């Protein structure tokens, strides 16, 4: 089994990064979920949820230019990795 993570730059705006995850079976598998079995053949790929990461500048652009919001205040997390923004329309 292989689980791959890939990041691609989104050319629509600087600072937008698309994160994709994919699972590929190296042998035939049977996965059991509540109420059903899922058969996965060797070599089959399953694409998992994707998400975006973005720089603080790209986040500001998304909120203000793209969504039309006005940022009232930005509150960074204690470790500086995240920011909470209070916005108005």
C-alpha positions as a printed Julia matrix, in Angstrom:
89×3 Matrix{Float64}:
   0.0    0.0     0.0
   1.17   3.48   -0.7
  -0.19   6.76    0.6
   1.12   9.76   -1.3
   0.91  13.43   -0.46
   1.5   15.96   -3.22
   1.56  19.73   -3.22
   0.99  21.85   -6.3
   1.12  25.6    -6.61
  -2.2   27.11   -7.71
  -1.42  29.55  -10.52
  -4.53  31.64   -9.86
  -2.75  33.53   -7.07
   0.68  33.48   -5.46
   0.66  31.71   -2.09
  -2.13  29.2    -2.81
  -1.0   25.58   -2.48
  -3.21  22.61   -3.33
  -2.53  19.53   -1.17
  -3.67  16.2    -2.62
  -3.63  12.74   -1.04
  -3.83   9.46   -2.87
  -3.85   5.82   -1.82
  -2.63   3.07   -4.15
  -3.04  -0.62   -3.41
   0.06  -2.77   -4.0
  -2.07  -5.94   -3.65
  -5.75  -6.89   -3.72
  -7.45  -5.57   -0.58
 -10.78  -5.79    1.17
 -11.59  -2.81    3.37
 -14.4   -3.17    5.88
 -16.46  -0.13    6.73
 -19.65   0.03    8.79
 -22.2   -1.94    6.82
 -20.15  -2.8     3.72
 -16.99  -4.28    2.31
 -14.98  -2.47   -0.34
 -12.8   -4.52   -2.69
  -9.75  -2.74   -4.07
  -7.72  -4.4    -6.81
  -3.93  -4.24   -6.93
  -2.79  -1.05   -8.64
  -6.09   0.77   -8.09
  -5.77   4.36   -6.92
  -8.16   6.11   -4.59
  -8.01   9.89   -4.46
  -8.73  11.25   -0.99
  -9.98  14.69    0.01
  -7.87  17.62   -1.08
  -7.34  20.89    0.7
  -5.68  24.22    0.25
  -2.87  25.74    2.24
  -2.12  29.39    1.8
   0.22  32.08    3.01
  -1.11  34.86    5.21
  -0.98  37.23    2.24
  -2.97  34.81    0.08
  -5.5   34.41    2.91
  -5.94  38.19    3.05
  -6.47  38.25   -0.73
  -9.07  35.45   -0.53
 -10.99  37.18    2.24
 -10.85  40.74    0.92
 -10.58  40.64   -2.86
 -12.2   37.3    -3.65
 -14.89  37.15   -0.94
 -15.43  40.9    -0.58
 -14.93  40.96    3.19
 -13.24  43.62    5.29
 -10.82  42.3     7.91
 -11.39  43.99   11.24
  -8.7   42.14   13.18
  -6.28  39.23   12.75
  -5.52  37.05   15.78
  -2.47  34.8    15.36
  -2.23  31.53   17.29
   0.36  31.25   20.06
   2.77  29.34   17.81
   2.18  31.66   14.84
   1.09  28.85   12.49
  -2.57  29.88   12.26
  -4.58  33.05   12.18
  -8.19  33.79   13.05
  -9.69  36.73   11.18
 -12.71  38.73   12.25
 -14.37  40.07    9.1
 -17.42  42.11    8.13
 -19.21  42.31    4.82
